[in-house]
Amino acid sequence: MDKLYPWLQQEWRHWQQRVGSGRFPNANLVVAPKGLGAHDLVQHLVAVLLCEDQSTSACGFCHSCQLVESGNHPDYHLIAPEKEGKGIGVDQIRQINRIAMESSQLFGPRVILIEPAENMNTSASNALLKTLEEPPENCIFILRTAAANKLLPTIVSRCQQWLIRTPNTETTMQWLADKGHAKVPSYVLTLNHGAPLEAETFLSEGKMKQYEQAEQALIHFLAASEQVSEVYKKLDVEGNESLRWIWYLLADAQKLHFQPDLTGTLPGALALKEAKSYSSLYNQSKSLAELLNQFSAFSGLNRELLIADWLFKFYEDTCS
């Protein structure tokens, strides 16, 4: 298998020790923000658990390793939404509960991966509870999520939690430099919540220019030198992504009201701080967060109308 990202190595060594000592739990919850490559980490674990060599690293040559590599191992089961944007239903969990009670086909452990676990609906979560409380012998459940707060507390309490943390700035910057992105401004990490893989995609796809255009469009609009239709075009790029960038910009501008000498903020934060009071920035960042939640929860909304309405309210907000 491919080499793991550097920020995953420490957790991987910990898992290897647990597997090697035969003490890896039967019910596991892997909590990792998006953009850290946690899926790859879990796949390394699956390969080791199923390897016939029974060492702390998958040999890559045995029959089980070959089946894992081809995606056809009969004792490995991945439970995911059947269609993009859909949840994980109760029938899927009931089926996996039955499989968990059966004997292994290759006489090793049975490994069941559920991801993203937060996509289980309430009925599916309840169906899984009993099995997690008393997992069948030689059956290992792995639930992977980026949002543990969306899981039932009873699901969380039945699992050994593994928290995969966002790497520090130095580690991320070095990895980006190794990928050919030297002298990356620190605000790139801010816009991508510190996630190295998302930051790399941001840079590779030229999204820094998109961000700069969105930022300047908003600042010019608030100075009455940009038409709302032009701002909308730049804020609605890639769905909600540009709007999330603007939320980070508003957050940085608010911080500058209390820490004028703060460094590492987004480029337009100072201009926005000078243009709007803290109260105005706070009010509009809150409104923008609510708007983002609406777009995430409901399809078919008139995005142009709602974004334009938010922009005009921001323009008119003169709270002191």
Beta strands, then each sheet from edge to edge (+ up, - down):
strand 1: 27-31
strand 2: 76-79
strand 3: 110-114
strand 4: 139-145
strand 5: 160-163
sheet 1: 2+ 3+ 4+ 1+ 5+
end
